[in-house]
Amino acid sequence: MAEVFFSGPCGRLEGRFYRSENPTAPLMLVLPPDPKQGATMNNKATYTLFQAFAGLGYSVLRLNYRGVGTSAGQMDGTGAGELADAIAALDWLQALDSDGNKCWISGYAFGAWIGAQVMMRRPEIQGFVFATPCVGTHDFNFLTPCPASGLIVQGADDNQVEEAAVARLAEQLSENPSVNVEYVALKGADHFYTNKLKELYDTILRVVPTLKLKKMKRGKKFAKAIIPNDDY
């Protein structure tokens, strides 16, 4: 795992990158929770997502949003700045091999909300993993129809995000017959997956390889999304 820096809308962004030994390995971008709540890319659940995909042989990048850690700029926390940072991170990651590799996105809590927005803007993303999407505080209704197959994991004993609400989100996303959305509620897991991080890790390794992805047209080029805010 290497420390990396890349250009973002507000200056240099900090990340950690694991490069797979397989030159055609899928790419995964992992997004951390809300920086306004003190979250960084070293959040335990975020780190577990990162490690799980490294374990699956993906090339994986996680980042600190603007104003967090050694990333330049001022912390945003509204979502607009973090979305622009996530897209800059995806651009950097795809520059490794933007044509040949499958691209995935993942996020925990607020990071899942940002990841869902990125996914709607970038049709080349073929899969996602969202842990504890913050459905009680952020709107996910824009994620219809769901454009990619994926996995949603939720703690069954979460006292911050209602498990039933996350289950309804997974059901809503499953209405698109061309994608495969799996939902797993981890028994005994709280909002932070306390003492359940291994179960989160194992769930990803068990479910992700079974997901059936939409087939992308070979050779098709996708335009980079432009985010309509002052940061771009």
C-alpha positions in Angstrom: 0.0 0.0 0.0 1.5 3.3 -1.1 0.8 6.9 -0.1 -0.2 8.9 -3.2 -1.1 12.4 -4.0 -3.1 13.6 -7.0 -4.7 16.8 -8.3 -8.2 17.8 -7.1 -10.4 20.8 -7.7 -9.0 22.6 -4.6 -5.4 21.4 -4.8 -3.5 18.2 -3.9 -5.5 15.3 -2.5 -4.1 12.6 -0.3 -4.8 8.9 -0.8 -3.6 5.4 -0.1 -3.3 3.1 -3.1 -2.9 -0.7 -3.5 -1.9 -1.8 -6.9 -2.8 -5.3 -7.9 -0.2 -7.6 -9.4 -2.7 -8.3 -12.1 -2.4 -5.5 -14.8 -6.1 -6.1 -15.8 -7.5 -6.2 -12.3 -10.7 -4.3 -11.6 -10.4 -0.8 -10.1 -12.1 0.2 -6.9 -12.5 3.7 -5.4 -13.4 3.7 -1.6 -15.0 6.8 -0.1 -14.9 7.6 3.6 -17.7 9.0 5.8 -18.6 12.7 6.6 -15.6 14.8 7.3 -17.7 17.2 9.4 -17.9 14.3 11.9 -14.2 13.9 12.0 -14.0 11.0 9.6 -10.9 10.2 7.5 -9.8 7.6 5.0 -8.4 5.7 8.0 -11.9 5.1 9.5 -12.1 1.4 10.5 -15.0 0.5 8.2 -13.5 2.4 5.3 -10.2 0.7 5.8 -12.0 -2.7 6.0 -13.6 -2.0 2.6 -10.2 -1.1 1.2 -8.6 -4.3 2.6 -11.4 -6.5 1.3 -11.0 -5.4 -2.3 -7.3 -5.6 -2.1 -7.9 -9.2 -0.9 -10.0 -9.8 -3.9 -7.2 -8.7 -6.1 -8.5 -5.3 -7.1 -6.4 -2.1 -7.5 -7.8 0.1 -4.8 -7.7 3.8 -3.9 -9.1 5.5 -0.8 -8.8 9.3 -0.2 -9.1 12.1 2.2 -11.5 14.7 1.0 -10.4 18.4 0.8 -9.3 19.8 4.2 -8.9 16.4 5.8 -5.5 15.0 6.7 -3.0 16.5 4.3 -5.5 17.1 1.5 -5.5 20.7 0.4 -8.4 23.1 0.6 -11.1 23.8 3.1 -13.5 21.1 4.4 -16.8 21.2 2.7 -19.2 18.7 4.2 -22.2 19.6 2.1 -21.4 16.9 -0.4 -20.7 19.2 -3.4 -17.0 19.5 -2.7 -16.6 15.8 -1.7 -18.3 14.7 -4.9 -15.9 16.8 -7.0 -13.0 15.3 -5.0 -14.3 11.7 -5.5 -14.6 12.3 -9.3 -11.0 13.6 -9.4 -9.9 10.5 -7.5 -11.7 8.3 -10.0 -10.1 10.1 -12.9 -6.7 9.5 -11.4 -7.5 5.8 -10.8 -8.8 5.3 -14.3 -5.8 6.9 -15.8 -3.9 3.7 -14.8 -6.0 1.8 -17.4 -9.1 3.7 -18.4 -10.0 1.3 -21.3 -9.3 -2.3 -20.1 -10.3 -2.4 -16.5 -13.7 -2.8 -14.8 -14.4 0.0 -12.5 -16.2 -0.2 -9.1 -17.1 2.2 -6.3 -17.6 1.8 -2.6 -18.3 3.9 0.4 -19.3 3.8 4.0 -22.2 6.0 5.4 -21.8 9.5 3.9 -19.2 7.9 1.5 -22.0 5.6 0.1 -24.1 8.7 -0.7 -21.2 10.3 -2.5 -20.4 7.1 -4.3 -24.0 6.7 -5.5 -23.8 10.2 -7.0 -20.6 9.4 -8.8 -22.1 6.2 -10.1 -25.0 8.0 -11.6 -22.6 10.4 -13.4 -20.2 7.7 -14.6 -21.8 4.9 -16.7 -18.5 3.0 -16.9 -18.9 2.0 -13.2 -20.0 -1.6 -13.3 -20.3 -2.5 -9.6 -20.7 -1.0 -6.1 -20.5 -1.9 -2.4 -22.2 0.5 0.0 -21.9 -0.1 3.8 -24.5 1.6 6.0 -25.8 4.1 3.4 -27.1 7.1 5.3 -30.7 6.9 4.2 -32.1 8.7 7.2 -30.2 11.9 6.6 -29.5 11.9 2.9 -31.7 11.4 -0.1 -31.0 8.4 -2.3 -34.1 8.7 -4.5 -31.9 9.9 -7.4 -30.5 6.4 -7.7 -33.4 5.2 -9.9 -33.1 3.1 -12.0 -30.0 1.7 -10.4 -27.3 1.7 -13.1 -25.0 -1.1 -11.8 -25.0 -4.3 -9.8 -23.8 -4.2 -6.2 -23.9 -5.1 -2.6 -25.4 -3.2 0.3 -24.3 -4.1 3.8 -26.1 -2.9 7.0 -25.7 -3.5 10.7 -28.9 -5.1 12.0 -28.3 -3.4 15.4 -27.5 0.0 14.0 -29.1 2.7 16.2 -28.2 5.6 13.9 -29.4 4.3 10.5 -32.6 2.3 10.5 -32.1 -1.2 9.1 -35.6 -1.4 7.6 -35.0 1.8 5.7 -31.7 0.4 4.2 -33.6 -2.8 3.3 -36.2 -0.7 1.4 -33.4 1.1 -0.5 -32.0 -2.3 -1.5 -35.4 -3.4 -2.7 -35.9 -0.2 -4.6 -32.6 -0.6 -6.4 -33.4 -4.3 -7.2 -36.4 -3.1 -9.3 -34.0 -2.7 -12.3 -34.1 -6.2 -13.8 -30.8 -5.7 -15.7 -28.7 -5.4 -12.5 -28.1 -7.6 -9.5 -28.3 -5.9 -6.1 -27.7 -8.0 -3.0 -28.5 -7.0 0.6 -27.0 -8.3 3.8 -27.9 -7.2 7.3 -25.2 -8.3 9.7 -26.6 -9.7 12.9 -25.2 -8.0 16.0 -23.4 -5.2 14.0 -23.9 -1.6 15.1 -23.3 1.6 13.1 -19.5 1.2 13.4 -19.3 -2.6 12.9 -17.8 -2.8 16.4 -16.3 -6.3 16.7 -18.0 -7.1 13.4 -15.4 -5.8 10.9 -14.3 -9.3 10.1 -17.9 -10.1 9.2 -18.0 -7.1 7.0 -14.8 -8.1 5.3 -15.9 -11.7 4.9 -19.3 -10.7 3.4 -17.6 -8.7 0.7 -15.3 -11.5 -0.2 -18.2 -13.9 -0.3 -20.8 -11.9 -2.2 -18.9 -9.7 -4.6 -17.5 -12.5 -6.8 -21.1 -13.8 -7.3 -22.5 -10.6 -8.6 -23.5 -10.5 -12.3 -22.4 -7.3 -13.9 -23.9 -5.5 -16.8 -21.8 -6.1 -20.0 -20.3 -2.9 -21.3 -19.8 -2.2 -25.0 -16.2 -2.7 -25.9 -14.3 0.3 -27.1 -16.9 2.7 -26.0 -15.6 6.0 -24.6 -17.3 7.8 -21.8 -17.0 11.6 -21.3 -15.9 12.7 -17.9 -18.6 14.2 -15.8 -18.6 17.9 -15.1 -20.1 18.7 -11.7 -22.2 21.9 -11.8 -20.7 23.8 -8.8 -18.1 26.4 -8.3 -15.4 23.8 -7.4 -15.1 22.6 -11.0 
